[in-house]
């Protein structure tokens, strides 16, 4: 079931990109000198349909391993979401400032903004799935948990930590309650005294020397 979610989102991404390609191509044809916002939305449609989606959906199956770089996959997903966000926001702001707009053109511009927002939402929803798929250790090995604990410790700690605090190897104070909540997800042998933690490559709960 989990494997079907990215496929369904990719299918929606493809569908919205095809719709937006038609909408924005029509808008460009209606203007003698088409505005840059509409040109950018047309570029987003072409970018999504031809370089981005074929590479993201078909690249892992048909391209050699040297071309399937995890960083490039994540960057293409992030760029696609960023392009659509900038595109529909710029088009909506430009439309809001129009003094006069014929009825059919106005409705088409609104449709481009709405479908652009849908496309951005779908593209941004694929980002965490892409991150988990290409970098599973960031989540499965506990790195995200450790980063969250470090952030909480930085925002909630004082310059003089209380005796109930422990410290990570790099000197960040963490409350014992936070460690206990984290240890509920680990075997009891790993969390009896916070001296060993098998989920991490290094012991993050070692006492300061």
Biotite code that builds the C-alpha atoms (Angstrom):
import biotite.structure as struc

atoms = struc.array([
    struc.Atom([0.000, 0.000, 0.000], chain_id="A", res_id=1, res_name="UNK", atom_name="CA", element="C"),
    struc.Atom([2.784, 2.430, 0.868], chain_id="A", res_id=2, res_name="UNK", atom_name="CA", element="C"),
    struc.Atom([4.382, 1.859, -2.526], chain_id="A", res_id=3, res_name="UNK", atom_name="CA", element="C"),
    struc.Atom([1.168, 2.984, -4.252], chain_id="A", res_id=4, res_name="UNK", atom_name="CA", element="C"),
    struc.Atom([1.173, 6.413, -2.623], chain_id="A", res_id=5, res_name="UNK", atom_name="CA", element="C"),
    struc.Atom([4.187, 7.786, -4.574], chain_id="A", res_id=6, res_name="UNK", atom_name="CA", element="C"),
    struc.Atom([2.793, 6.298, -7.797], chain_id="A", res_id=7, res_name="UNK", atom_name="CA", element="C"),
    struc.Atom([-0.591, 7.942, -7.201], chain_id="A", res_id=8, res_name="UNK", atom_name="CA", element="C"),
    struc.Atom([1.062, 11.287, -6.477], chain_id="A", res_id=9, res_name="UNK", atom_name="CA", element="C"),
    struc.Atom([3.212, 10.991, -9.609], chain_id="A", res_id=10, res_name="UNK", atom_name="CA", element="C"),
    struc.Atom([0.075, 10.260, -11.631], chain_id="A", res_id=11, res_name="UNK", atom_name="CA", element="C"),
    struc.Atom([-1.617, 13.369, -10.200], chain_id="A", res_id=12, res_name="UNK", atom_name="CA", element="C"),
    struc.Atom([1.520, 15.380, -10.915], chain_id="A", res_id=13, res_name="UNK", atom_name="CA", element="C"),
    struc.Atom([1.421, 14.197, -14.533], chain_id="A", res_id=14, res_name="UNK", atom_name="CA", element="C"),
    struc.Atom([-2.308, 14.923, -14.886], chain_id="A", res_id=15, res_name="UNK", atom_name="CA", element="C"),
    struc.Atom([-2.080, 18.451, -13.493], chain_id="A", res_id=16, res_name="UNK", atom_name="CA", element="C"),
    struc.Atom([0.997, 19.196, -15.615], chain_id="A", res_id=17, res_name="UNK", atom_name="CA", element="C"),
    struc.Atom([-0.881, 18.158, -18.794], chain_id="A", res_id=18, res_name="UNK", atom_name="CA", element="C"),
    struc.Atom([-3.872, 20.326, -17.826], chain_id="A", res_id=19, res_name="UNK", atom_name="CA", element="C"),
    struc.Atom([-1.620, 23.275, -17.054], chain_id="A", res_id=20, res_name="UNK", atom_name="CA", element="C"),
    struc.Atom([0.282, 22.852, -20.301], chain_id="A", res_id=21, res_name="UNK", atom_name="CA", element="C"),
    struc.Atom([-2.963, 23.246, -22.239], chain_id="A", res_id=22, res_name="UNK", atom_name="CA", element="C"),
    struc.Atom([-4.217, 26.156, -20.101], chain_id="A", res_id=23, res_name="UNK", atom_name="CA", element="C"),
    struc.Atom([-1.011, 28.168, -20.273], chain_id="A", res_id=24, res_name="UNK", atom_name="CA", element="C"),
    struc.Atom([-0.396, 27.433, -23.955], chain_id="A", res_id=25, res_name="UNK", atom_name="CA", element="C"),
    struc.Atom([-3.858, 28.859, -24.634], chain_id="A", res_id=26, res_name="UNK", atom_name="CA", element="C"),
    struc.Atom([-3.103, 31.944, -22.524], chain_id="A", res_id=27, res_name="UNK", atom_name="CA", element="C"),
    struc.Atom([0.175, 32.545, -24.353], chain_id="A", res_id=28, res_name="UNK", atom_name="CA", element="C"),
    struc.Atom([-1.623, 32.328, -27.696], chain_id="A", res_id=29, res_name="UNK", atom_name="CA", element="C"),
    struc.Atom([-4.205, 34.910, -26.604], chain_id="A", res_id=30, res_name="UNK", atom_name="CA", element="C"),
    struc.Atom([-1.652, 37.618, -25.798], chain_id="A", res_id=31, res_name="UNK", atom_name="CA", element="C"),
    struc.Atom([0.307, 39.535, -28.430], chain_id="A", res_id=32, res_name="UNK", atom_name="CA", element="C"),
    struc.Atom([3.166, 39.817, -25.934], chain_id="A", res_id=33, res_name="UNK", atom_name="CA", element="C"),
    struc.Atom([2.412, 37.263, -23.217], chain_id="A", res_id=34, res_name="UNK", atom_name="CA", element="C"),
    struc.Atom([3.284, 38.270, -19.627], chain_id="A", res_id=35, res_name="UNK", atom_name="CA", element="C"),
    struc.Atom([6.333, 36.708, -18.013], chain_id="A", res_id=36, res_name="UNK", atom_name="CA", element="C"),
    struc.Atom([4.189, 35.077, -15.287], chain_id="A", res_id=37, res_name="UNK", atom_name="CA", element="C"),
    struc.Atom([2.220, 33.096, -17.852], chain_id="A", res_id=38, res_name="UNK", atom_name="CA", element="C"),
    struc.Atom([5.425, 32.218, -19.717], chain_id="A", res_id=39, res_name="UNK", atom_name="CA", element="C"),
    struc.Atom([6.889, 30.932, -16.460], chain_id="A", res_id=40, res_name="UNK", atom_name="CA", element="C"),
    struc.Atom([3.831, 28.774, -15.782], chain_id="A", res_id=41, res_name="UNK", atom_name="CA", element="C"),
    struc.Atom([4.163, 27.342, -19.292], chain_id="A", res_id=42, res_name="UNK", atom_name="CA", element="C"),
    struc.Atom([7.832, 26.654, -18.598], chain_id="A", res_id=43, res_name="UNK", atom_name="CA", element="C"),
    struc.Atom([6.862, 24.868, -15.366], chain_id="A", res_id=44, res_name="UNK", atom_name="CA", element="C"),
    struc.Atom([4.490, 22.602, -17.296], chain_id="A", res_id=45, res_name="UNK", atom_name="CA", element="C"),
    struc.Atom([7.165, 21.720, -19.851], chain_id="A", res_id=46, res_name="UNK", atom_name="CA", element="C"),
    struc.Atom([9.778, 21.225, -17.108], chain_id="A", res_id=47, res_name="UNK", atom_name="CA", element="C"),
    struc.Atom([7.500, 18.858, -15.185], chain_id="A", res_id=48, res_name="UNK", atom_name="CA", element="C"),
    struc.Atom([6.372, 16.842, -18.205], chain_id="A", res_id=49, res_name="UNK", atom_name="CA", element="C"),
    struc.Atom([9.681, 16.310, -19.960], chain_id="A", res_id=50, res_name="UNK", atom_name="CA", element="C"),
    struc.Atom([12.872, 16.586, -17.868], chain_id="A", res_id=51, res_name="UNK", atom_name="CA", element="C"),
    struc.Atom([11.493, 16.109, -14.346], chain_id="A", res_id=52, res_name="UNK", atom_name="CA", element="C"),
    struc.Atom([8.828, 13.387, -14.406], chain_id="A", res_id=53, res_name="UNK", atom_name="CA", element="C"),
    struc.Atom([10.551, 11.014, -16.862], chain_id="A", res_id=54, res_name="UNK", atom_name="CA", element="C"),
    struc.Atom([13.771, 11.255, -14.866], chain_id="A", res_id=55, res_name="UNK", atom_name="CA", element="C"),
    struc.Atom([12.100, 10.781, -11.476], chain_id="A", res_id=56, res_name="UNK", atom_name="CA", element="C"),
    struc.Atom([9.650, 8.055, -12.493], chain_id="A", res_id=57, res_name="UNK", atom_name="CA", element="C"),
    struc.Atom([11.557, 6.131, -15.179], chain_id="A", res_id=58, res_name="UNK", atom_name="CA", element="C"),
    struc.Atom([15.167, 6.934, -14.372], chain_id="A", res_id=59, res_name="UNK", atom_name="CA", element="C"),
    struc.Atom([15.588, 4.379, -11.555], chain_id="A", res_id=60, res_name="UNK", atom_name="CA", element="C"),
    struc.Atom([14.365, 1.613, -13.884], chain_id="A", res_id=61, res_name="UNK", atom_name="CA", element="C"),
    struc.Atom([16.022, 2.442, -17.195], chain_id="A", res_id=62, res_name="UNK", atom_name="CA", element="C"),
    struc.Atom([18.998, 4.727, -16.585], chain_id="A", res_id=63, res_name="UNK", atom_name="CA", element="C"),
    struc.Atom([22.419, 3.417, -15.475], chain_id="A", res_id=64, res_name="UNK", atom_name="CA", element="C"),
    struc.Atom([23.335, 3.652, -11.805], chain_id="A", res_id=65, res_name="UNK", atom_name="CA", element="C"),
    struc.Atom([25.780, 6.487, -12.493], chain_id="A", res_id=66, res_name="UNK", atom_name="CA", element="C"),
    struc.Atom([22.864, 8.682, -13.673], chain_id="A", res_id=67, res_name="UNK", atom_name="CA", element="C"),
    struc.Atom([20.629, 7.843, -10.702], chain_id="A", res_id=68, res_name="UNK", atom_name="CA", element="C"),
    struc.Atom([22.209, 10.109, -8.136], chain_id="A", res_id=69, res_name="UNK", atom_name="CA", element="C"),
    struc.Atom([20.168, 10.471, -4.941], chain_id="A", res_id=70, res_name="UNK", atom_name="CA", element="C"),
    struc.Atom([21.095, 14.134, -4.556], chain_id="A", res_id=71, res_name="UNK", atom_name="CA", element="C"),
    struc.Atom([19.988, 14.896, -8.127], chain_id="A", res_id=72, res_name="UNK", atom_name="CA", element="C"),
    struc.Atom([16.662, 13.100, -7.576], chain_id="A", res_id=73, res_name="UNK", atom_name="CA", element="C"),
    struc.Atom([15.991, 15.107, -4.436], chain_id="A", res_id=74, res_name="UNK", atom_name="CA", element="C"),
    struc.Atom([17.110, 18.359, -6.107], chain_id="A", res_id=75, res_name="UNK", atom_name="CA", element="C"),
    struc.Atom([14.795, 17.800, -9.090], chain_id="A", res_id=76, res_name="UNK", atom_name="CA", element="C"),
    struc.Atom([11.849, 17.163, -6.754], chain_id="A", res_id=77, res_name="UNK", atom_name="CA", element="C"),
    struc.Atom([12.681, 20.268, -4.712], chain_id="A", res_id=78, res_name="UNK", atom_name="CA", element="C"),
    struc.Atom([13.124, 22.446, -7.810], chain_id="A", res_id=79, res_name="UNK", atom_name="CA", element="C"),
    struc.Atom([9.807, 21.273, -9.232], chain_id="A", res_id=80, res_name="UNK", atom_name="CA", element="C"),
    struc.Atom([7.963, 22.179, -6.026], chain_id="A", res_id=81, res_name="UNK", atom_name="CA", element="C"),
    struc.Atom([9.783, 25.534, -5.843], chain_id="A", res_id=82, res_name="UNK", atom_name="CA", element="C"),
    struc.Atom([9.013, 26.392, -9.475], chain_id="A", res_id=83, res_name="UNK", atom_name="CA", element="C"),
    struc.Atom([5.300, 25.720, -9.045], chain_id="A", res_id=84, res_name="UNK", atom_name="CA", element="C"),
    struc.Atom([5.127, 27.655, -5.786], chain_id="A", res_id=85, res_name="UNK", atom_name="CA", element="C"),
    struc.Atom([6.816, 30.701, -7.320], chain_id="A", res_id=86, res_name="UNK", atom_name="CA", element="C"),
    struc.Atom([4.743, 30.385, -10.497], chain_id="A", res_id=87, res_name="UNK", atom_name="CA", element="C"),
    struc.Atom([1.231, 30.260, -9.103], chain_id="A", res_id=88, res_name="UNK", atom_name="CA", element="C"),
    struc.Atom([1.975, 32.909, -6.437], chain_id="A", res_id=89, res_name="UNK", atom_name="CA", element="C"),
    struc.Atom([3.400, 35.320, -9.048], chain_id="A", res_id=90, res_name="UNK", atom_name="CA", element="C"),
    struc.Atom([0.488, 34.706, -11.428], chain_id="A", res_id=91, res_name="UNK", atom_name="CA", element="C"),
    struc.Atom([-2.104, 35.212, -8.677], chain_id="A", res_id=92, res_name="UNK", atom_name="CA", element="C"),
    struc.Atom([-0.453, 38.460, -7.557], chain_id="A", res_id=93, res_name="UNK", atom_name="CA", element="C"),
    struc.Atom([-0.309, 39.716, -11.152], chain_id="A", res_id=94, res_name="UNK", atom_name="CA", element="C"),
    struc.Atom([-3.956, 38.807, -11.748], chain_id="A", res_id=95, res_name="UNK", atom_name="CA", element="C"),
    struc.Atom([-4.998, 40.619, -8.581], chain_id="A", res_id=96, res_name="UNK", atom_name="CA", element="C"),
    struc.Atom([-3.380, 43.835, -9.893], chain_id="A", res_id=97, res_name="UNK", atom_name="CA", element="C"),
    struc.Atom([-5.102, 43.731, -13.304], chain_id="A", res_id=98, res_name="UNK", atom_name="CA", element="C"),
    struc.Atom([-7.290, 46.733, -14.033], chain_id="A", res_id=99, res_name="UNK", atom_name="CA", element="C"),
    struc.Atom([-9.202, 45.096, -16.883], chain_id="A", res_id=100, res_name="UNK", atom_name="CA", element="C"),
    struc.Atom([-9.496, 41.451, -17.878], chain_id="A", res_id=101, res_name="UNK", atom_name="CA", element="C"),
    struc.Atom([-11.990, 39.926, -20.365], chain_id="A", res_id=102, res_name="UNK", atom_name="CA", element="C"),
    struc.Atom([-14.210, 37.191, -18.970], chain_id="A", res_id=103, res_name="UNK", atom_name="CA", element="C"),
    struc.Atom([-12.795, 34.108, -20.702], chain_id="A", res_id=104, res_name="UNK", atom_name="CA", element="C"),
    struc.Atom([-9.183, 35.181, -20.174], chain_id="A", res_id=105, res_name="UNK", atom_name="CA", element="C"),
    struc.Atom([-9.871, 35.914, -16.510], chain_id="A", res_id=106, res_name="UNK", atom_name="CA", element="C"),
    struc.Atom([-11.403, 32.497, -15.916], chain_id="A", res_id=107, res_name="UNK", atom_name="CA", element="C"),
    struc.Atom([-8.491, 30.811, -17.641], chain_id="A", res_id=108, res_name="UNK", atom_name="CA", element="C"),
    struc.Atom([-5.949, 32.701, -15.525], chain_id="A", res_id=109, res_name="UNK", atom_name="CA", element="C"),
    struc.Atom([-7.836, 31.717, -12.358], chain_id="A", res_id=110, res_name="UNK", atom_name="CA", element="C"),
    struc.Atom([-7.845, 28.092, -13.526], chain_id="A", res_id=111, res_name="UNK", atom_name="CA", element="C"),
    struc.Atom([-4.087, 28.288, -14.095], chain_id="A", res_id=112, res_name="UNK", atom_name="CA", element="C"),
    struc.Atom([-3.591, 29.627, -10.558], chain_id="A", res_id=113, res_name="UNK", atom_name="CA", element="C"),
    struc.Atom([-5.796, 26.934, -9.012], chain_id="A", res_id=114, res_name="UNK", atom_name="CA", element="C"),
    struc.Atom([-4.245, 24.008, -10.869], chain_id="A", res_id=115, res_name="UNK", atom_name="CA", element="C"),
    struc.Atom([-0.791, 25.491, -10.250], chain_id="A", res_id=116, res_name="UNK", atom_name="CA", element="C"),
    struc.Atom([-1.536, 25.457, -6.524], chain_id="A", res_id=117, res_name="UNK", atom_name="CA", element="C"),
    struc.Atom([-2.673, 21.824, -6.780], chain_id="A", res_id=118, res_name="UNK", atom_name="CA", element="C"),
    struc.Atom([0.502, 20.937, -8.682], chain_id="A", res_id=119, res_name="UNK", atom_name="CA", element="C"),
    struc.Atom([2.650, 22.644, -6.063], chain_id="A", res_id=120, res_name="UNK", atom_name="CA", element="C"),
    struc.Atom([0.850, 20.777, -3.272], chain_id="A", res_id=121, res_name="UNK", atom_name="CA", element="C"),
    struc.Atom([1.375, 17.412, -4.972], chain_id="A", res_id=122, res_name="UNK", atom_name="CA", element="C"),
    struc.Atom([5.030, 18.196, -5.756], chain_id="A", res_id=123, res_name="UNK", atom_name="CA", element="C"),
    struc.Atom([5.756, 19.304, -2.201], chain_id="A", res_id=124, res_name="UNK", atom_name="CA", element="C"),
    struc.Atom([3.993, 16.196, -0.835], chain_id="A", res_id=125, res_name="UNK", atom_name="CA", element="C"),
    struc.Atom([6.445, 14.064, -2.806], chain_id="A", res_id=126, res_name="UNK", atom_name="CA", element="C"),
    struc.Atom([9.469, 15.703, -1.161], chain_id="A", res_id=127, res_name="UNK", atom_name="CA", element="C"),
    struc.Atom([9.338, 13.833, 2.211], chain_id="A", res_id=128, res_name="UNK", atom_name="CA", element="C"),
    struc.Atom([8.625, 10.572, 0.372], chain_id="A", res_id=129, res_name="UNK", atom_name="CA", element="C"),
    struc.Atom([11.620, 11.183, -1.871], chain_id="A", res_id=130, res_name="UNK", atom_name="CA", element="C"),
    struc.Atom([13.757, 12.024, 1.156], chain_id="A", res_id=131, res_name="UNK", atom_name="CA", element="C"),
    struc.Atom([12.759, 8.819, 2.936], chain_id="A", res_id=132, res_name="UNK", atom_name="CA", element="C"),
    struc.Atom([13.240, 6.734, -0.204], chain_id="A", res_id=133, res_name="UNK", atom_name="CA", element="C"),
    struc.Atom([16.709, 8.023, -1.031], chain_id="A", res_id=134, res_name="UNK", atom_name="CA", element="C"),
    struc.Atom([18.006, 8.643, 2.503], chain_id="A", res_id=135, res_name="UNK", atom_name="CA", element="C"),
    struc.Atom([16.273, 6.075, 4.743], chain_id="A", res_id=136, res_name="UNK", atom_name="CA", element="C"),
    struc.Atom([19.009, 6.213, 7.389], chain_id="A", res_id=137, res_name="UNK", atom_name="CA", element="C"),
    struc.Atom([18.050, 9.783, 8.224], chain_id="A", res_id=138, res_name="UNK", atom_name="CA", element="C"),
    struc.Atom([14.779, 8.405, 9.612], chain_id="A", res_id=139, res_name="UNK", atom_name="CA", element="C"),
    struc.Atom([15.219, 4.679, 10.191], chain_id="A", res_id=140, res_name="UNK", atom_name="CA", element="C"),
    struc.Atom([18.583, 4.912, 11.999], chain_id="A", res_id=141, res_name="UNK", atom_name="CA", element="C"),
    struc.Atom([17.395, 7.647, 14.346], chain_id="A", res_id=142, res_name="UNK", atom_name="CA", element="C"),
    struc.Atom([19.304, 10.628, 12.972], chain_id="A", res_id=143, res_name="UNK", atom_name="CA", element="C"),
    struc.Atom([16.089, 12.656, 12.693], chain_id="A", res_id=144, res_name="UNK", atom_name="CA", element="C"),
    struc.Atom([15.235, 11.805, 16.310], chain_id="A", res_id=145, res_name="UNK", atom_name="CA", element="C"),
    struc.Atom([18.661, 12.858, 17.500], chain_id="A", res_id=146, res_name="UNK", atom_name="CA", element="C"),
    struc.Atom([18.461, 16.124, 15.544], chain_id="A", res_id=147, res_name="UNK", atom_name="CA", element="C"),
    struc.Atom([15.050, 16.835, 17.090], chain_id="A", res_id=148, res_name="UNK", atom_name="CA", element="C"),
    struc.Atom([16.419, 16.233, 20.598], chain_id="A", res_id=149, res_name="UNK", atom_name="CA", element="C"),
    struc.Atom([19.362, 18.536, 19.908], chain_id="A", res_id=150, res_name="UNK", atom_name="CA", element="C"),
    struc.Atom([17.037, 21.299, 18.674], chain_id="A", res_id=151, res_name="UNK", atom_name="CA", element="C"),
    struc.Atom([14.767, 20.922, 21.713], chain_id="A", res_id=152, res_name="UNK", atom_name="CA", element="C"),
    struc.Atom([17.785, 20.990, 23.996], chain_id="A", res_id=153, res_name="UNK", atom_name="CA", element="C"),
    struc.Atom([19.170, 24.143, 22.398], chain_id="A", res_id=154, res_name="UNK", atom_name="CA", element="C"),
    struc.Atom([15.874, 26.010, 22.641], chain_id="A", res_id=155, res_name="UNK", atom_name="CA", element="C"),
    struc.Atom([14.975, 24.868, 26.164], chain_id="A", res_id=156, res_name="UNK", atom_name="CA", element="C"),
    struc.Atom([18.318, 24.800, 27.954], chain_id="A", res_id=157, res_name="UNK", atom_name="CA", element="C"),
    struc.Atom([19.925, 27.513, 30.051], chain_id="A", res_id=158, res_name="UNK", atom_name="CA", element="C"),
    struc.Atom([23.603, 28.432, 30.222], chain_id="A", res_id=159, res_name="UNK", atom_name="CA", element="C"),
    struc.Atom([23.928, 26.517, 33.510], chain_id="A", res_id=160, res_name="UNK", atom_name="CA", element="C"),
    struc.Atom([22.213, 23.108, 33.100], chain_id="A", res_id=161, res_name="UNK", atom_name="CA", element="C"),
    struc.Atom([20.521, 21.563, 36.125], chain_id="A", res_id=162, res_name="UNK", atom_name="CA", element="C"),
    struc.Atom([21.807, 18.328, 37.724], chain_id="A", res_id=163, res_name="UNK", atom_name="CA", element="C"),
    struc.Atom([18.977, 16.356, 36.057], chain_id="A", res_id=164, res_name="UNK", atom_name="CA", element="C"),
    struc.Atom([20.490, 17.113, 32.633], chain_id="A", res_id=165, res_name="UNK", atom_name="CA", element="C"),
    struc.Atom([22.784, 14.859, 30.646], chain_id="A", res_id=166, res_name="UNK", atom_name="CA", element="C"),
    struc.Atom([24.945, 15.959, 27.740], chain_id="A", res_id=167, res_name="UNK", atom_name="CA", element="C"),
    struc.Atom([25.507, 14.705, 24.237], chain_id="A", res_id=168, res_name="UNK", atom_name="CA", element="C"),
    struc.Atom([29.047, 14.179, 23.010], chain_id="A", res_id=169, res_name="UNK", atom_name="CA", element="C"),
    struc.Atom([29.026, 17.658, 21.493], chain_id="A", res_id=170, res_name="UNK", atom_name="CA", element="C"),
    struc.Atom([27.957, 19.338, 24.729], chain_id="A", res_id=171, res_name="UNK", atom_name="CA", element="C"),
    struc.Atom([24.206, 19.874, 24.228], chain_id="A", res_id=172, res_name="UNK", atom_name="CA", element="C"),
    struc.Atom([22.163, 19.391, 27.452], chain_id="A", res_id=173, res_name="UNK", atom_name="CA", element="C"),
    struc.Atom([19.194, 17.041, 27.233], chain_id="A", res_id=174, res_name="UNK", atom_name="CA", element="C"),
    struc.Atom([16.675, 16.447, 30.016], chain_id="A", res_id=175, res_name="UNK", atom_name="CA", element="C"),
    struc.Atom([16.294, 12.956, 31.444], chain_id="A", res_id=176, res_name="UNK", atom_name="CA", element="C"),
    struc.Atom([12.576, 12.953, 30.547], chain_id="A", res_id=177, res_name="UNK", atom_name="CA", element="C"),
    struc.Atom([13.457, 13.458, 26.894], chain_id="A", res_id=178, res_name="UNK", atom_name="CA", element="C"),
    struc.Atom([15.860, 10.549, 27.024], chain_id="A", res_id=179, res_name="UNK", atom_name="CA", element="C"),
    struc.Atom([13.236, 8.348, 28.641], chain_id="A", res_id=180, res_name="UNK", atom_name="CA", element="C"),
    struc.Atom([10.702, 9.140, 25.898], chain_id="A", res_id=181, res_name="UNK", atom_name="CA", element="C"),
    struc.Atom([13.266, 8.298, 23.253], chain_id="A", res_id=182, res_name="UNK", atom_name="CA", element="C"),
    struc.Atom([14.287, 5.092, 25.010], chain_id="A", res_id=183, res_name="UNK", atom_name="CA", element="C"),
    struc.Atom([10.741, 3.749, 25.001], chain_id="A", res_id=184, res_name="UNK", atom_name="CA", element="C"),
    struc.Atom([11.345, 2.935, 21.340], chain_id="A", res_id=185, res_name="UNK", atom_name="CA", element="C"),
    struc.Atom([14.513, 0.943, 22.072], chain_id="A", res_id=186, res_name="UNK", atom_name="CA", element="C"),
    struc.Atom([15.167, -2.438, 23.692], chain_id="A", res_id=187, res_name="UNK", atom_name="CA", element="C"),
    struc.Atom([15.483, -2.275, 27.508], chain_id="A", res_id=188, res_name="UNK", atom_name="CA", element="C"),
    struc.Atom([19.099, -3.487, 27.376], chain_id="A", res_id=189, res_name="UNK", atom_name="CA", element="C"),
    struc.Atom([20.037, -0.456, 25.297], chain_id="A", res_id=190, res_name="UNK", atom_name="CA", element="C"),
    struc.Atom([18.425, 2.080, 27.604], chain_id="A", res_id=191, res_name="UNK", atom_name="CA", element="C"),
    struc.Atom([18.990, 0.792, 31.112], chain_id="A", res_id=192, res_name="UNK", atom_name="CA", element="C"),
    struc.Atom([21.477, 3.526, 31.950], chain_id="A", res_id=193, res_name="UNK", atom_name="CA", element="C"),
    struc.Atom([21.708, 5.361, 28.604], chain_id="A", res_id=194, res_name="UNK", atom_name="CA", element="C"),
    struc.Atom([25.235, 3.995, 28.276], chain_id="A", res_id=195, res_name="UNK", atom_name="CA", element="C"),
    struc.Atom([24.647, 2.205, 24.989], chain_id="A", res_id=196, res_name="UNK", atom_name="CA", element="C"),
    struc.Atom([22.383, 3.024, 22.122], chain_id="A", res_id=197, res_name="UNK", atom_name="CA", element="C"),
    struc.Atom([22.448, 0.514, 19.290], chain_id="A", res_id=198, res_name="UNK", atom_name="CA", element="C"),
    struc.Atom([20.471, 2.672, 16.883], chain_id="A", res_id=199, res_name="UNK", atom_name="CA", element="C"),
    struc.Atom([23.303, 5.193, 16.458], chain_id="A", res_id=200, res_name="UNK", atom_name="CA", element="C"),
    struc.Atom([26.783, 4.774, 14.992], chain_id="A", res_id=201, res_name="UNK", atom_name="CA", element="C"),
    struc.Atom([28.217, 6.555, 18.049], chain_id="A", res_id=202, res_name="UNK", atom_name="CA", element="C"),
    struc.Atom([27.053, 6.789, 21.625], chain_id="A", res_id=203, res_name="UNK", atom_name="CA", element="C"),
    struc.Atom([25.214, 10.138, 21.890], chain_id="A", res_id=204, res_name="UNK", atom_name="CA", element="C"),
    struc.Atom([24.544, 9.879, 25.607], chain_id="A", res_id=205, res_name="UNK", atom_name="CA", element="C"),
    struc.Atom([28.055, 9.623, 26.913], chain_id="A", res_id=206, res_name="UNK", atom_name="CA", element="C"),
    struc.Atom([28.879, 11.706, 29.981], chain_id="A", res_id=207, res_name="UNK", atom_name="CA", element="C"),
    struc.Atom([31.308, 14.599, 29.616], chain_id="A", res_id=208, res_name="UNK", atom_name="CA", element="C"),
    struc.Atom([34.834, 13.811, 30.681], chain_id="A", res_id=209, res_name="UNK", atom_name="CA", element="C"),
])
